[in-house]
Amino acid sequence: MIMNIIIIVFVLSITYAWMIRGMFSSMIHLLCVIAAGAIAFAVWEPLALILVNMSPERGFLSFVESVAFGVSLVVPFVISLVILRLLTDKLVSGNITNSKVVDYAGGGICGLATAVICAGITVLGIGSMRVSTEFMGYQPLWYSTDRAIGSGALVKNDRLWIPVDAVVATMYSQLSMGSMSTNQPLGKWYPELEIAGFSARVSPGDGKGRNAINPDDFKVQSRYTVGDPNGSESIADLLKDARDSQSQKYIDINSNVVSKGHLVGYVINFEPGAKERGEKGGQVVVSNGQYRLLIEDNDGNTMSAFPIAVISESSNADQFGRWRFDANDVFITSVGGKSRSLMAFEYVVPTGYTPIALYVKNIRVNPKTLPDPIEYASPSARDRVVQTGSILKGESLNRLLDKSNMETYNPRDEVRLIRKSFKVGQMMSSQIAKRGMTLNEKNRIVDGDGSWNVKTDVGRKNAPMDKKLRVDSYALSTGQAMIRIDVSADTLFGLFSDSSRDALTDQPLMLIDDKGNEYEAIGYEYTDSKVFEARYTRGSTLTGIQDMPSMSRSRSDQKLVLLFVVTEGIKITHYAVGDIAITEFDPPIDTNR
């Protein structure tokens, strides 16, 4: 309702403003608006990718990622329009006077077109930013309300009373394949442009999740099909699995029932940078809206399809399952503390259609660059490899370690260089901790970094007696544990030890379990005679030693502890920096809390 009212007021105001200026001025301005829109859409996707790549993981400018796709449309439009108006005002300095009827009628028509284009681009731009899915009451895409034919499916939903976004999307889509045609037409790659931005906002907390991702933070690793790739099988028969023999109901984005086709799946390997950040950070969270597949029919018409299920690791370590998107607000979360998460997304491809692009939070990937798909003749054949996890682990991801200078350490030794604890090294008051850290309702640290004076800010003598006012622990998610490793200068596997001398400063610091899974350091605690520094960023791993305070062999007061969030119930066998094995743990570290 609010969006509709704002659009109506905006359109009427702009229409009136240009109506009273006359037909010629309005027409010149309209031509500038059309041209500015074409320029904006031409640079939109590549500019958005540049901004996403430039956005830092932490700090003030980290918000750029969440607004990149919106800013990359609206700002080029405004700048282009201003430049074009300045040029036309110089070239066409005079006006043409017509009768009042002609001026009012022509000016009103041109003014209306101008208002619709400006409003449409604004709505599309805002819709691509990280705002609530309930923002101003407008949801162009939402879950199907007809449970009889497909609950949980995302379908086209609201339309504005004056559908400015749909009009602009259709207009520039047609122009991209007509008079303004290119070899990469907007109409082909974004057939439902008005819902593209909104779909990336479908996330927990009514859109609070990340709506963009750096292309380096994921890799589409492989693909597979279920059923006859020619699409001759019943979709109802294919939408069964080992967990539920009842067929999942499915409708496409236009609310049409799909009866024939096949399934296609894409395995994505998520890097540490793909995890959510902030208070709810530390894990990869996916929805069916953020991972859409573009399919093309034999006539070249394209349509978006959303996943029907995700295959991922279950809460029991090294066990896997297939989870359906069959209800509203189904969000699948990676489990434990692995740095990298493997997930497979399954889609229905109707008969006569072929996948041509996969969008991972609006980042476009060409499936044709992937190896030929593995073909599973039936859902039961796929389910057998789901249970073992081999459907995800098509290629070995285990790192080959250089163990030439590796030390061996018994975690049970009296020298406690390794601890299983989520306690903060120095307790402090909540007010002091908030100088850099974000706290949850239990006063546990969920994210941030800071530096405090060891004499006046931290330590038992400076911490309040009341537990409700004291900060002494880090927040962990279900199924996670924390490992603390002392890498101070004088320790067995510290930064100056023989085993660490060949390690590069820009390589990740990681723990490795007996299955080859990696857990990169997500923070550290540094203490000397003056300061206590801490970093705890579950959604942003350390890039290497270069991210930590500098250490000196000459200083005996320095202590540096690495923080690792790992999965409960696993066995840690190695500590490594990049491909250099620093330490082997014998016996392995058991991560049960």
Secondary structure, DSSP 4 states (H G I P E B T S, - for coil): -HHHHHHHHHHHHHHHHHHTT-HHHHHHHHHHHHHHHHHHHHHHHHHHHHHHHHS-SSSGGGGHHHHHHHHHHHHHHHHHHHHHHHHHHHH--S-----HHHHHHHHHHHHHHHHHHHHHHHHHHHHTSS--TTGGG--SEEE-S-HHHHTT-EEE----SS-HHHHHHHHHHHHHTTTT--SS-HHHH-TTHHHHHHHTT--HHHHTS-----GGGEEEEEEEEES-TT--EEHHHHS-BTTB-SPPP-B-TTS-B--EEEEEEEEEEE-GGGS--GGG-SS-EE-SSSEEEEEEETTS-EEEE--SEEEEE-SSTT-EEEEE--STT--EE--TT-SSEEEEEEEEEETTEEEEEEEETTEEE-GGGSPPPEEESSHHHHHHHHHHTTTT-SS------B-TT-EEE-TTSSS--EEE--EEEEEEEHHHHTTTEEE-TTS-EEEEEEEEETTTTBSTTTS-SSGGGEEEEB---TTEEEEEEE--TTSTTSTTSGGGTT--TTS-EEEEETTS-EEE--EEEEE-SSEEEEEE-TTS---SGGGS----TT-SS-EEEEEEEEETT-EEEEEEETTEEEEEEEEEEE---
